[in-house]
């Protein structure tokens, strides 16, 4: 096998695909540590997986660049490190002789040899068997809108490894509405939009956090480009430019998150975003570090923020708001980190705090119910009991 390729065409694909692979120095035979490269006359196909996410890149080859075809496995971290340091203007020739495990790499001034492995004949390289899945359902959506929706939700996913349903991002399609939910047991993001061409019937699935974050890296901010997400019983996959990303879905019972969203909120209190961010940050310096609690007290035309720590230090800030009810009173004890992340994800000049019985949660949302992209965003944060 021998071919020549411009380095600039493969640096990004090979490093992206290599980043998917696992690192397992205790087991050198774990094939998930390797990239699989399949070289044909017209293209190189690179594939890597961590068992939950599979990423494939197809790089076209100019005519005559491939003298002979072949395939092999290359250690992912070694491949990534090597191609990152190559000059982007170089052309490299790669040659692997039959029954040899040293890949020869030549450039204008340098030559290298890198140990590789043959592709197992028993098909034990961990590829996902999409061909065994039933016909998929397709979700068509603008790239920039999907990226935006994921950005507004994914920070609410749990980073702890105990309940499976907390470790992923939930997609639900009912009629024409696409809803994305993310939660960690203490807070929840609900992000929704309308689809122009929804799939038939209900579609519900749970992507892994790794699958979502890798998809985010591939999505652009192009509002004119639509992608199709193909959903089967066990996988979701899509093609973006030269990449095909596949995520093995989490299979577990998902809670009734729609029941958590407050209905008929009253009052809905608008607060200047930047003023709230600044004052919450200040008073949080004096919060108890274990609970990180900030007390929000809403009264007639005022929001009062209070904190206190174990050394009896206190912080207090008062923000004028529009709350015309002279007898009105709502109080919430909220985790500062949760509030901070929600405020940082808010891109309107005001943020709205909403209350509904039984008042064990507070809903926080941007000023606009539905923004100019046609996306509705809501967050629900549980109160801290003290």
Residue, then its C-alpha position, 0 to 999 in steps of 0.5 A: x500500500x502506498x499513497x501521497x497526500x497533502x498534510x493540510x487535508x488530513x491534519x484536522x480529520x485525523x486529529x478529530x477522529x483520534x480524539x474520539x478514541x480511548x486511552x487504555x495503556x493497561x491493555x495494549x490489545x484494546x482496539x478502541x485505542x486505534x484509528x482504522x485507515x482504509x485507503x482506496x484509489x479515490x479516498x482515505x477513510x479514517x474511523x475511530x470510536x470510544x464504544x459510545x461514539x463513532x466518528x468517520x472522516x472521508x478524505x478524497x485523494x487526487x487522481x494518481x495519489x494512491x498507487x496501491x490500496x490497503x488498510x491498517x490500524x494506527x495508535x490514535x494518540x501517536x497519530x494525532x501528536x505526529x500529524x499536529x507537528x508536521x508542516x501544513x505545507x508538506x506533502x507526505x508519502x505513506x508506504x506499508x509493505x505487505x506483512x510489515x508492521x512499520x508504516x514508512x512516512x516520507x516528506x521533502x526533508x524527513x522520513x519516519x517509521x511508525x508501528x501499525x497493526x493489520x486490520x483484524x480478519x475477524x472484524x473485531x475492530x469495534x465498528x457500529x453495525x448500522x446496516x443491521x438497524x431498521x430504516x431510520x426516522x429523519x430529523x431535519x433542522x438548521x445547523x445553527x439552530x441545533x447548535x444553539x439549542x444544544x449550547x443552551x442545554x448541555x451544561x445542565x447534564x450531570x457529570x456524575x456517573x450514577x443515574x443513566x438518564x441524568x448523563x445524557x441529552x433527551x430529544x422528544x418530537x411531538x407533532x411539529x415540536x422538537x424539545x431538548x431536555x437536560x438535567x442533573x437532579x437539581x436543575x433542568x433545561x428545556x429548549x424547544x422549537x418547531x420543525x418544518x418537516x417533522x418525522x411521522x409519529x413520536x420520536x424520543x431518544x437519549x444521546x450521551x453527553x460525549x455524543x452531544x459534545x462531539x456533534x457540537x464541535x462539527x456543527x457550524x453557525x450557518x443558518x442556511x445549511x440544514x442537516x438530517x439526523x437519522x434515528x434508529x432504535x439504537x443509534x443516531x447518526x448524521x453526516x456533516x461535511x466529510x464527517x459521519x458521527x454515530x452515537x449509541x443511544x442510552x437505553x433507560x427509563x426517562x422521567x416525566x420532565x414535562x411535569x416539572x415545568x411550572x404552569x400558570x406562573x405568577x408572578x413573572x419578575x423581570x430583572x436586568x441581566x448584567x446587574x443581577x450577574x454582578x450582584x450575585x457574583x459579589x454576594x456569593x463570595x460570602x456564601x457557605x461553600x458547601x451549599x453555595x446558597x444565595x437567598x433571593x427574596x422578592x418583595x414590593x419593587x425589590x429583589x434582595x440577595x443574601x448570603x452567610x457563611x460558617x464564619x458569620x460573614x454576610x453579603x447583601x445586595x438590593x436590586x430595584x425591580x418591577x413588582x407592583x404587588x405591595x404585599x407580594x413575597x417570594x423567596x428562593x434559596x438557590x445554588x450560586x453555580x447553577x444560577x451563574x451558568x443559567x445567567x451566562x447562557x442568557x442572551x437577552x438584556x433581562x432575565x425572568x424569574x417565574x413562580x408557580x405552586x407548590x413553589x419548590x422550584x424556580x423557573x428562570x428564562x430569557x426575557x423573550x418567550x420565543x426568540x428570533x430563531x424560533x427557540x423557547x428556553x426555560x430553566x428550572x432550579x430546585x430550592x435548597x432546603x435549609 
